[in-house]
Structures are given as structure tokens and as C-alpha cells.
Amino acid sequence: MKLWEAGGMRALLFLTVISAALNVALGLEIRRLRAVAQPTPLEIGQELGPLEVFDVKGTAVTLRFDDVPVPTVLYVLKPECVWCARNAANLKSLIGQQQGRFRVLLISTDEGGIAAYREKEHLSDPIYYVSPTSQRAYRLFGTPKTLLVSSQSKLLQNWEGAYLPKLQTEIERALNLKLPGLVQEAQASPPEAGK
């Protein structure tokens, strides 16, 4: 083997080792980024801290779960969410059937359009806008979402999405009530273009 061939083999081996190391590092970074992008869901039984929100005037409010003797239903919505519009009858029925058995808190992930949504849906309960910190801590990224929290601040249920038949049945059993089901698409407000 000639000297230049031996040097070329060493250079090729060196480049192969560097390439393998870079691939491992890249794989680890991709795994880390996926974990950040897809946070682990809240776990049943997990203790939840106070929820930092803002009222329609922009005043900071801290919502606690251990200050009432009944469980809290935390209903998370977004005013322009088409599935929230389709779930509106269920929300109103949920609010109407609480009768001191549980408390309902309405939380929006978007501060825009809260007052108009409340008026359009004829809701008398306040809707709070969740702070970005609490939105991350509670993993409130999709809407609608319904959390059931005990008066000891423990997560009892974490329901994702509109109340399709299977989920509707689960919620009815857990809260001992009857819900009307989803509003048909034609009756729900159409989503804004591009949403």
C-alpha cells in the first residue's frame, strides 16, 4: 500500500467516525425537540396548582380548586374554534345541570373574541383568558378540552375534544347528567377562512 493510499484510508475513517458522531448527536436533538413539542399529558391524580387567568378587562385572576367544596369542571375553548361551536349545546347543558354538584369555569386559550363569543352563545358565566404560563403548565393547546378537578386540586378526568358519542357518554356517566350532543355543522358558526 502506498503512503498516499494509507493517508486516504485514515482520512476516510476519520470522516466516517465524525459522520457517525454527528448522526447520533442529531438523533438525540430530534428526540429532545419532540419531547418539547409534544409535552406529556396531564396524569389522572396529578395535583394541579392555581390557574393564572385574565378577565375580559385584562385583570389578572388566580383560580383555585381547593376553595370550593365541590369538583370543578374546567371547560377550555377558543372563540373561533368550529368544534367549540358544535359543542356549544353540550356546554350550555353542562352549565345548566351543575346544581351545586360541581362548578364550571370557562377558559379561553385566545383573548380575542371572548366577549362576542359569550354574547353569541348567551352565556352568563365569565370566560377567562388563560395566561401563557398556565396554558403550558396545564397543556391547554387543543380545544375544546374538559378537565374535572377535585376540591383537593387533583385531576380526576382529562377529556380531549368535542363531545362525540363515546366521549359524551363518558362525561354523562362521570358527572351524572344528560347532554344533547353536537350541533350540526350547518347550525354552527362557520370557521374563519384559513382556520
C-alpha positions as CSV (number, residue, x, y, z in Angstrom):
1,M,0.0,0.0,0.0
2,K,1.4,3.3,-1.0
3,L,1.7,6.2,1.5
4,W,-1.0,8.3,-0.1
5,E,-3.4,5.4,0.0
6,A,-2.8,4.9,3.7
7,G,-3.4,8.6,4.3
8,G,-6.6,8.5,2.3
9,M,-7.8,5.5,4.3
10,R,-7.1,7.3,7.6
11,A,-9.0,10.4,6.3
12,L,-11.9,8.2,5.2
13,L,-12.0,6.5,8.6
14,F,-11.9,9.9,10.3
15,L,-14.8,11.3,8.2
16,T,-16.8,8.1,8.9
17,V,-16.3,8.5,12.7
18,I,-17.2,12.2,12.5
19,S,-20.3,11.4,10.4
20,A,-21.5,8.7,12.9
21,A,-21.0,11.1,15.9
22,L,-22.9,13.9,14.1
23,N,-25.8,11.4,13.3
24,V,-26.0,10.3,17.0
25,A,-26.0,14.0,18.1
26,L,-28.7,14.9,15.6
27,G,-30.8,11.9,16.7
28,L,-30.6,13.0,20.3
29,E,-31.5,16.6,19.4
30,I,-34.5,15.4,17.4
31,R,-35.7,13.3,20.4
32,R,-35.3,16.3,22.7
33,L,-37.2,18.6,20.3
34,R,-40.1,16.1,20.0
35,A,-40.4,15.9,23.8
36,V,-40.6,19.7,24.0
37,A,-43.1,19.9,21.1
38,Q,-45.3,17.2,22.4
39,P,-45.5,17.6,26.2
40,T,-46.6,14.7,28.2
41,P,-50.3,14.9,29.0
42,L,-51.6,15.7,32.5
43,E,-52.0,12.5,34.5
44,I,-55.1,11.5,36.4
45,G,-54.4,12.1,40.1
46,Q,-51.9,14.8,39.4
47,E,-52.1,17.8,41.7
48,L,-52.8,21.0,39.8
49,G,-51.6,24.4,41.1
50,P,-53.6,27.6,40.8
51,L,-54.6,28.6,37.3
52,E,-53.5,32.1,36.3
53,V,-56.0,33.8,34.0
54,F,-57.3,37.2,33.0
55,D,-60.8,38.5,32.9
56,V,-62.3,40.4,29.9
57,K,-60.9,43.7,31.3
58,G,-57.4,42.2,31.4
59,T,-57.3,42.0,35.2
60,A,-55.2,39.0,36.5
61,V,-57.2,36.4,38.4
62,T,-56.0,33.3,40.2
63,L,-58.4,30.4,40.1
64,R,-58.0,27.7,42.7
65,F,-59.7,24.4,43.0
66,D,-59.4,23.9,46.8
67,D,-61.5,26.9,47.7
68,V,-64.8,25.2,46.9
69,P,-66.3,22.0,48.4
70,V,-67.3,20.5,45.0
71,P,-65.2,19.4,42.0
72,T,-64.5,21.9,39.2
73,V,-65.2,21.3,35.5
74,L,-62.7,23.4,33.6
75,Y,-64.0,23.9,30.0
76,V,-61.4,25.1,27.6
77,L,-62.5,26.8,24.4
78,K,-61.4,29.2,21.7
79,P,-63.9,31.6,20.3
80,E,-63.3,30.8,16.6
81,C,-63.0,27.0,17.1
82,V,-65.6,25.3,14.9
83,W,-65.7,22.3,17.3
84,C,-66.3,24.6,20.2
85,A,-69.3,26.0,18.3
86,R,-70.6,22.5,17.5
87,N,-70.1,21.6,21.2
88,A,-72.0,24.8,22.5
89,A,-75.3,23.0,23.3
90,N,-73.3,20.5,25.4
91,L,-71.6,23.3,27.2
92,K,-74.8,25.1,28.0
93,S,-76.4,21.9,29.2
94,L,-73.4,21.2,31.4
95,I,-73.6,24.7,33.0
96,G,-77.4,24.3,33.5
97,Q,-77.1,20.9,35.2
98,Q,-74.4,21.7,37.7
99,Q,-76.9,22.4,40.5
100,G,-74.2,22.7,43.2
101,R,-72.7,19.3,42.4
102,F,-69.8,20.8,40.6
103,R,-68.5,24.2,39.5
104,V,-68.0,25.1,35.8
105,L,-65.2,27.5,34.8
106,L,-64.8,28.7,31.2
107,I,-61.3,29.3,30.0
108,S,-60.2,30.6,26.6
109,T,-56.8,29.9,25.0
110,D,-57.2,33.1,22.9
111,E,-58.1,36.5,24.4
112,G,-59.6,37.8,21.2
113,G,-63.4,37.5,20.7
114,I,-64.3,36.3,24.2
115,A,-67.0,39.0,24.8
116,A,-68.5,38.3,21.4
117,Y,-68.5,34.6,21.9
118,R,-70.1,34.9,25.3
119,E,-72.8,37.1,23.9
120,K,-73.4,34.9,20.8
121,E,-73.7,31.8,22.9
122,H,-75.9,33.6,25.5
123,L,-73.5,32.6,28.4
124,S,-73.9,34.4,31.7
125,D,-70.7,32.8,33.2
126,P,-67.5,34.7,32.8
127,I,-64.9,33.5,30.3
128,Y,-61.3,33.9,31.4
129,Y,-58.3,34.1,29.1
130,V,-55.5,31.7,30.3
131,S,-52.0,33.1,30.8
132,P,-49.3,31.5,28.5
133,T,-47.6,30.1,31.6
134,S,-50.7,28.3,32.8
135,Q,-51.6,27.3,29.3
136,R,-48.2,25.4,29.1
137,A,-48.5,24.0,32.6
138,Y,-52.0,22.7,32.0
139,R,-51.2,21.6,28.4
140,L,-54.2,23.6,27.1
141,F,-53.3,23.5,23.4
142,G,-56.3,21.9,21.7
143,T,-59.9,23.0,22.0
144,P,-62.4,22.1,23.2
145,K,-60.9,20.4,26.3
146,T,-62.6,19.5,29.6
147,L,-60.8,18.8,32.9
148,L,-62.5,17.6,36.0
149,V,-60.6,18.7,39.1
150,S,-61.4,17.6,42.7
151,S,-61.7,20.1,45.6
152,Q,-58.3,18.9,46.7
153,S,-56.8,20.1,43.4
154,K,-56.3,16.6,41.9
155,L,-57.0,15.9,38.3
156,L,-59.9,13.4,38.1
157,Q,-60.6,13.4,34.3
158,N,-58.9,14.9,31.2
159,W,-61.2,14.8,28.2
160,E,-59.9,16.0,24.8
161,G,-62.1,17.3,22.0
162,A,-65.8,17.9,21.3
163,Y,-68.3,15.6,22.9
164,L,-68.6,12.9,20.2
165,P,-70.8,10.0,21.2
166,K,-68.2,7.9,23.1
167,L,-66.8,11.0,24.9
168,Q,-70.3,12.3,25.6
169,T,-71.2,9.0,27.3
170,E,-68.1,9.1,29.4
171,I,-68.8,12.7,30.6
172,E,-72.5,11.9,31.2
173,R,-71.5,9.0,33.5
174,A,-68.8,10.8,35.3
175,L,-70.9,13.9,36.0
176,N,-74.3,12.1,36.3
177,L,-76.1,14.2,33.7
178,K,-77.6,14.0,30.2
179,L,-76.1,16.0,27.3
180,P,-77.9,16.9,24.0
181,G,-75.0,16.1,21.7
182,L,-73.2,18.1,19.0
183,V,-74.8,20.9,17.0
184,Q,-74.9,20.0,13.3
185,E,-72.3,21.8,11.2
186,A,-74.9,23.8,9.3
187,Q,-76.1,25.3,12.6
188,A,-72.7,26.0,14.0
189,S,-70.9,29.2,13.1
190,P,-68.6,28.7,10.1
191,P,-64.9,29.0,10.9
192,E,-62.9,31.9,9.6
193,A,-61.1,31.4,6.4
194,G,-57.8,29.6,6.9
195,K,-58.6,28.4,10.5
